[in-house]
């Protein structure tokens, strides 16, 4: 999985971690159920599209589209929490 072009805020504290987790849960809850299921199964549990397709009753291609959409929507929701990475830094 490609890392995003951003880095975590410098003030990484437990309170900030709780905020990030809460925002991530909000982002997940905003996804349609089949998109959320495909996204979590693939991205968190590394389950293949064929298996996901059998479980949610859609084609592997449709599952891939769900994962891509879930990834894009989740990143979009989370983006305001991150500051841009300076060029040349890692």
MARMI-998993 format. One record per residue (C-alpha): residue in one letter; x, y, z. Coordinates in steps of 0.25 Angstrom, whole numbers, plus 5000, padded with zeros to 4 digits. Each point is the difference from the previous one (the first is absolute). Layout:
N
aXYZ...
end
This chain:
90
x500050005000x500650134996x500250105011x499250144999x500850124997x499850055014x500649985014x499349995013x499950135008x501250035009x499250015012x499649865000x499449985014x499049905006x498950104998x500450024986x500049854997x498649995006x499650114990x500649934988x499349875004x498750075002x500150074987x500449874993x498849935006x499150114995x500649994986x499749855000x498650025005x499750104989x500449894989x498849924994x499949865007x500649924988x501150104998x500450005015x500049855000x500849984988x501050115004x500249955014x500149854996x501150044989x500750115007x500149955014x499949854999x500749994986x498849914994x500049984985x498950064991x499549864997x499749965014x499450145003x499149984988x499549875005x499750065014x499350134995x499349944988x500750084989x501049984989x501550015003x500150134991x498850065008x500849975013x501250064994x499250134997x499450005014x501549995006x500550114991x498850095004x500149975014x501550045000x499750134993x498950045009x500749965013x501350084995x499150124997x499450005013x501349985008x500850104991x499750125009x500749935012x501350004993x501050104996x500749994986x501349935000x501250104996x500749964987x501249915003x499649965014x499549865004
end
